[in-house]
Amino acid sequence: MPGGRFRIVHRCRYAMDGNVTSCRLVARLTPRVLPHQAVELHQLVVRPSPIARADSLDVFGNACAAIELRGDIGTIDVTAV
């Protein structure tokens, strides 16, 4: 079966009922490199900009991004490209 190229975009918006002042989230949105799958480009964009981000692998080998936000937060936009 011949290979193909795909561009996958995931967008998610979290809307709060009221403004919050801090938030933590963990994103598992990074594609894995596998023998039959190559990743040419990956970006994880979070708005508002996080004050901290720590990247790690979970017990299954999936990439995790632990993100911390502070300030007046009404909505959080997460985009993985």
C-alpha positions in Angstrom: 0.0 0.0 0.0 1.6 3.3 -1.0 2.2 6.0 1.6 0.4 9.3 1.7 0.9 12.7 3.3 -1.6 14.1 5.7 -2.0 17.4 7.5 -4.0 16.9 10.6 -5.2 19.9 12.7 -7.0 19.5 16.0 -8.6 22.6 17.6 -10.2 22.7 20.9 -11.7 25.7 22.8 -12.5 25.6 26.5 -14.9 28.3 27.6 -15.3 29.1 31.3 -18.6 30.1 32.9 -16.7 32.9 34.7 -13.1 34.0 34.6 -10.6 31.8 36.4 -7.2 32.8 37.5 -5.2 29.6 37.1 -5.5 26.4 35.1 -3.5 23.3 34.5 -4.1 20.8 31.7 -2.3 17.9 30.1 -2.4 17.6 26.3 -1.7 14.3 24.5 -1.8 15.6 21.0 1.6 14.8 19.6 1.6 12.0 16.9 3.9 9.1 17.5 6.8 8.2 15.2 6.2 4.6 14.2 7.8 2.3 11.6 4.9 3.0 9.2 4.4 6.7 10.2 6.8 9.7 10.1 6.1 13.0 11.6 7.5 15.9 9.6 6.1 18.8 11.6 4.2 19.1 14.9 3.3 22.2 16.9 1.1 22.6 20.0 -0.2 26.2 20.3 -2.0 27.3 23.5 -3.7 30.7 23.9 -3.4 32.5 26.2 0.3 31.7 26.4 1.2 29.3 29.2 3.5 30.4 32.0 5.0 26.9 32.2 5.1 23.8 30.0 6.8 20.5 30.8 7.0 17.8 28.1 7.3 14.1 29.1 6.2 10.6 28.0 3.5 8.6 29.7 3.8 4.9 30.6 2.7 4.0 27.1 5.3 6.1 25.3 2.8 8.9 24.3 4.1 12.5 24.5 2.4 14.6 27.2 2.5 18.4 27.5 1.7 19.6 31.0 0.6 23.2 30.7 0.0 25.9 33.3 -1.9 29.1 32.7 -2.4 32.1 35.0 -4.2 35.4 34.7 -7.7 36.3 33.7 -8.7 33.2 31.8 -12.1 33.3 30.0 -11.3 30.9 27.2 -8.4 28.5 26.4 -7.7 27.7 22.7 -5.5 24.6 22.0 -4.4 23.9 18.5 -2.2 20.9 17.4 -0.8 21.0 13.9 
